[in-house]
Amino acid sequence: MKKDLEEFSDILNIRAHHLLCIQGFQGRGYSQGFVKNMDKIVNFLKNNPQTLLKVISSTDDICYCCPHNIENTCKQSPSAEDNVKKMDLKTLNCLGLEKHDITTYEHIIELLSNRLDSSDLKEICGFCLWMDCCNLHK
């Protein structure tokens, strides 16, 4: 996992559903550390669209600072890990990507624009606790 922005010059590991979270991020999160890390990643990607992303379905560079990330597993609730993996798989399917695909952030933006509609977002994000404050759902 990356710790500093200087390390973002290589490949960022981003779990598939976080590709959506990056678009809808409003500066809120599970902790100050999480928000700070997420904000750095979001701003870095928006300013560096050619950044390579490895799209995964496990803990990633965003999860790195999450207080629910215990031994690389989401422990927010008993079903959290299963729920986020389902979100990841649905996102991968909608975007036509496979786990561990490497592509640019710019290409991800194109895929999100061309392949997702509001029904896909409802299906993927249906039980996300951040949906009410997410830019994607407004």
N, C-alpha and C positions, 0 to 999 in steps of 0.2 A: 504494500500500500504506500502511496505517496504521502509525504508529510509536509513538503514545502513546495511553493509554486515553481521554484527552480527545477524541481524534479518533473514538472508537468511537460517538459519539452520532449519527453519520449511518449510512450503510449499510456493513456489513462485507462484504467479498468472501470467500466461503468456498467452496473446491472441494467438490464433492458428497461425495466419500468422507470428507472431513474432518468432515462432519456426524456420521458414525459415530465417528470418532476422538475427537471432543469428548466423546461419551458414555462412552467406554472409557478415557479418559486417566488414567494412574496416576502422573504426575510424572516420567516417563522420556522421553528423546528423544535426538536426534542430537548435541546440544551444550547447554551451560548456557544460552546465549542462546536457543536454540530452546525449551527447557523453560520458561524464564522467560516468553517471549512466549506460548506455548501456555497456560500456567497463567493468565496475565492474561486471555486471551480466554475460556477456559473459565469462569473465575469471573465475568467481566463478563456473559457470556451467562446464566449461572445466576441472577445477581442482577438481570438486566434482560431478562426474557423477551420483551418487546415490541420488542426491537432488530430492525431490519430487516437481513436477509441477502440478498445477491445470490449465488445459487448458480451457480458457474462450474465449468469443467473445465480450469483452467489454474492457474498459481501464484497464491496468494492471500495473505491477511493472516497466515495461519499459516506459510506457506512463507517469509515475509519474512525470518525469522531462521535459516533452515535452512542449514547449511554446504554442503548438496548443491544449493542453488538457485544455479545459475550462469546468468546472463543470462536469468532467468525460465524456466529449464528444469531439471527434476530430473536431476541427473548422478550419483545414487547408484550406478548401474550402467549399462551400455550400454542395457539394456532398461527402465530405471526410468520414463522419461517415458511410454513406451507402456503400461506396466503401470498406472501411476496414472491415466492417461486412461481405460483400460478399467474400472478401479474406479469412476471418476467416472460413466461412462456407465451402468454396471450400477446404481449407486445412484440416478441420475436416473430410470431406467426403473422400478425398484422403488417409488420414492416418487411416481411420476406427475408428475415435474417436468421442465421444459425448461431447457436452459442459459440463464443470465441471468435466470431467474425471480427475483422479489423477494418475500420473505415474511418473517414474523416467526419468531424462534427458537421461540416458543411453538407456532406452527403446525408447524414442523419436528418438534418433540417429538411432537406428535399423529400426524404422518405416520409417524414411526419406530415408534411404538407400534402403529398400526393396520395398517401395510402390510408390515412386515418380520417374517420368522420366522427360525428358526435356519438353515434351508437357504439363505435369501437371504444371510445373513451369511457362511456358508461360501463361497458363490459369489462374493461381492464381495471378501471379505478373505482368500481362500484362500492367497495367497502373501505376505501381509503379515508382515514380520519381528517385529512387535509383538504378534501374535495371542496368544502364550502369556501375556503380562502384561496383556492388555486386559480391562477389566471386562465388555465385551459378550460375551466368549467364556467366561466363568466360570459 
